[in-house]
Amino acid sequence: ESTVECDIFHQDVSRGDYFLLCSDGLSNMMDDQEILFEVVHGVNKQHCCKRLLDIAKNRGAPDNVTSILIMV
């Protein structure tokens, strides 16, 4: 489309907070609590996105699965 509307919001952050940006390929396959568990309790943060991808794919994600994990 010639015009795109973006959702914009402001969020206070603190050192050690995480932001997970992901496509609906992930968020449609896992609920928020499952994703939160993987981010917070996963042993190796460098492999968190890979674990999330694997879970979504194993559950039959029908399209692209994209995620980016950012630590403040």
C-alpha positions in Angstrom: 0.0 0.0 0.0 1.1 3.6 -0.6 0.6 4.5 3.1 1.5 2.4 6.1 0.4 3.1 9.7 2.7 2.1 12.5 1.9 1.3 16.0 4.1 3.5 18.2 4.3 3.4 22.0 6.7 4.5 24.7 8.0 2.2 27.4 10.2 3.0 30.3 13.2 0.7 30.4 15.9 -0.3 32.9 19.3 -1.9 32.5 18.8 -5.6 32.1 15.4 -5.4 30.5 14.7 -7.4 27.3 12.8 -6.5 24.2 11.6 -9.3 21.9 10.6 -8.2 18.4 8.9 -11.1 16.6 6.7 -11.9 13.7 3.3 -13.5 14.0 4.9 -16.7 12.8 6.2 -16.9 16.4 3.5 -15.1 18.4 0.7 -17.2 16.8 2.5 -20.5 17.8 3.4 -19.7 21.4 1.5 -17.8 24.1 3.1 -14.9 25.9 3.9 -16.9 29.0 5.8 -19.5 27.0 7.8 -16.9 25.2 8.5 -15.1 28.5 9.7 -18.3 30.1 12.2 -19.0 27.2 13.5 -15.4 27.4 13.8 -15.2 31.2 14.8 -18.8 32.1 16.8 -19.8 29.0 20.4 -20.6 30.0 22.1 -19.1 27.0 20.5 -15.8 25.8 22.6 -16.0 22.6 20.5 -19.0 21.5 17.1 -17.8 22.7 15.8 -16.9 19.2 16.9 -20.2 17.9 15.0 -22.0 20.6 11.9 -20.0 19.9 12.2 -20.7 16.2 12.6 -24.4 16.8 9.5 -24.5 19.1 7.4 -22.6 16.5 8.6 -24.8 13.6 7.9 -28.0 15.6 4.4 -26.7 16.2 3.9 -26.3 12.5 4.4 -22.6 12.0 2.8 -22.0 8.5 4.9 -19.0 7.5 8.1 -17.1 8.3 9.2 -17.0 11.9 11.4 -14.0 12.8 12.6 -12.8 16.1 15.2 -10.4 17.5 16.1 -10.3 21.3 17.5 -7.0 22.6 18.9 -6.6 26.1 19.1 -3.1 27.5 
